[in-house]
Amino acid sequence: MPSLALADDVTESLQAAMEAYEAGDVPFALEELDFARQKMLSMQAESFQQFLPDAPDGWFREVDTEMAAGLAMMGGGMGAGAEYRNDGGSQYYSITMMADNPMVVSMGTMFTNAAVMGMRTERIGRQRVAVGDGQAIALIDNRILVQVEGGDEDLLLDVMGQIDFEALADFGQ
């Protein structure tokens, strides 16, 4: 859930934009609208992170808080990512999710045809997953890319199995 402080910032900014617009100060109104939009995008990105699975017992999860900034350089959209390590640090995997990014959409055909990437296709429930080269990749609803890297294939498929693909497909719709 987005924090109330962010929501209050959005409300205040939208009210300030309306007041500035009514007063004829269009540049300030636009600035306030941009500020409100950024806050709402931040709230949406924060809620996107809920799809990252918790760390398994005996593992630690570190969420990547800088991913949204990186996506801005690649055309926008939302992203979430985390690194997972076991207690001794001997095992590791990462999860990266990108939604509504033009690069993901344009490469959709490639992601759905595992052979093109030298990978094979597995199924987790009704979701097709490309597996190979130490990674598993799924394209959900032709707009959300989920990539798990590191570990053996059994671990990668187990991690993919923890992701709620149906809820992810409904996100932002």
C-alpha positions in Angstrom: 0.0 0.0 0.0 1.3 3.5 -0.8 2.2 5.6 2.2 -0.3 8.2 3.4 2.5 10.8 3.3 2.9 10.3 -0.4 -0.8 10.4 -1.0 -1.0 13.7 1.0 1.8 15.1 -1.2 -0.2 14.2 -4.3 -3.4 15.8 -3.0 -1.6 19.0 -2.0 0.2 19.2 -5.3 -2.9 18.6 -7.3 -4.7 21.3 -5.3 -1.8 23.7 -5.8 -1.9 22.9 -9.6 -5.6 23.8 -9.7 -5.1 27.0 -7.8 -2.2 28.0 -10.0 -4.2 27.2 -13.1 -7.2 29.2 -11.9 -4.8 32.1 -11.2 -3.4 31.9 -14.7 0.0 30.6 -13.6 0.3 27.7 -16.1 4.0 27.0 -15.7 3.6 26.5 -12.0 0.5 24.4 -12.5 2.4 22.2 -14.9 5.3 21.9 -12.4 2.9 20.8 -9.7 1.2 18.3 -12.0 4.6 16.8 -12.8 5.4 16.6 -9.1 2.1 14.8 -8.4 2.7 12.4 -11.3 6.2 11.5 -10.0 4.7 10.8 -6.5 2.0 8.6 -8.0 4.5 6.7 -10.2 6.6 6.2 -7.0 3.5 4.8 -5.2 2.8 2.5 -8.2 6.4 1.3 -8.3 6.4 0.6 -4.6 3.3 -1.5 -5.0 4.9 -3.4 -7.9 7.6 -4.6 -5.5 4.9 -6.7 -3.7 5.3 -9.3 -6.4 8.9 -10.1 -5.4 8.7 -13.3 -3.3 9.9 -13.3 0.3 13.3 -14.9 0.9 13.2 -18.7 1.5 14.0 -19.9 5.0 17.7 -19.5 5.6 18.0 -16.8 2.9 18.2 -13.0 2.8 16.5 -10.7 0.3 17.8 -7.2 -0.6 15.4 -5.2 -2.7 16.9 -3.0 -5.5 15.6 0.5 -4.7 17.3 2.2 -7.7 15.7 0.2 -10.5 13.1 2.8 -11.4 15.8 5.3 -12.2 17.5 2.8 -14.6 14.2 2.1 -16.4 13.7 5.8 -17.0 16.8 5.7 -19.3 15.3 2.7 -21.1 12.0 4.3 -22.0 10.1 4.2 -18.7 7.8 1.6 -17.2 8.1 0.1 -13.8 10.6 -2.3 -12.3 11.3 -4.3 -9.3 14.3 -6.4 -8.4 15.9 -8.2 -5.5 19.0 -10.3 -4.8 18.7 -13.4 -2.6 21.5 -15.1 -0.7 21.6 -18.0 1.6 23.0 -17.7 5.2 26.6 -18.7 4.2 26.5 -16.6 1.0 27.4 -19.7 -1.1 24.2 -19.6 -3.1 22.7 -16.7 -4.8 19.9 -15.7 -7.3 18.3 -12.5 -8.4 14.8 -11.6 -9.7 14.2 -8.7 -12.1 10.7 -7.6 -13.1 9.9 -4.9 -15.7 6.4 -3.8 -16.7 5.2 -1.5 -19.5 8.7 -0.8 -20.8 8.9 -0.3 -24.5 12.0 -2.5 -24.8 10.1 -5.4 -23.2 7.1 -5.0 -25.5 9.3 -4.7 -28.6 11.2 -7.9 -27.7 8.1 -9.8 -26.8 8.3 -12.3 -29.7 11.8 -13.2 -28.8 10.9 -13.9 -25.2 8.0 -16.1 -26.2 10.2 -18.2 -28.5 12.8 -19.8 -26.3 14.7 -21.5 -29.1 15.6 -18.2 -30.6 17.6 -17.5 -27.5 19.0 -21.0 -27.3 16.8 -21.9 -24.4 14.0 -24.5 -23.8 10.5 -23.9 -22.7 9.0 -25.1 -19.4 5.5 -24.6 -18.0 4.7 -23.3 -14.5 1.0 -23.6 -14.2 -0.3 -21.9 -17.4 2.8 -19.7 -17.8 5.5 -20.5 -20.3 9.1 -20.0 -19.0 12.3 -20.0 -21.1 15.1 -21.7 -19.2 18.8 -22.0 -20.0 22.2 -20.3 -19.4 21.6 -19.9 -15.7 18.3 -18.0 -16.1 14.6 -18.4 -16.4 12.5 -15.8 -18.3 8.7 -15.3 -18.4 6.7 -12.8 -20.3 3.4 -12.1 -18.6 0.5 -10.6 -20.6 3.0 -9.5 -23.3 4.0 -6.5 -21.1 5.7 -7.8 -17.9 9.1 -9.5 -18.0 10.2 -11.7 -15.1 13.8 -12.9 -15.1 15.4 -15.1 -12.5 19.2 -15.5 -12.7 21.7 -17.6 -10.7 21.5 -21.0 -9.2 20.7 -24.3 -10.9 17.6 -24.8 -13.1 15.6 -26.5 -10.3 16.1 -23.4 -8.1 15.2 -21.1 -10.9 12.0 -23.0 -11.7 11.1 -23.2 -8.0 11.6 -19.4 -7.6 9.4 -18.8 -10.7 6.8 -21.0 -9.1 6.6 -18.6 -6.2 5.5 -15.7 -8.4 1.8 -15.0 -8.8 1.6 -14.6 -12.6 -2.2 -14.0 -12.6 -2.0 -11.1 -10.1 1.0 -9.7 -12.0 -1.0 -9.8 -15.3 -3.7 -7.8 -13.6 -1.3 -5.2 -12.1 -2.0 -1.7 -13.5 -5.0 -2.8 -15.5 
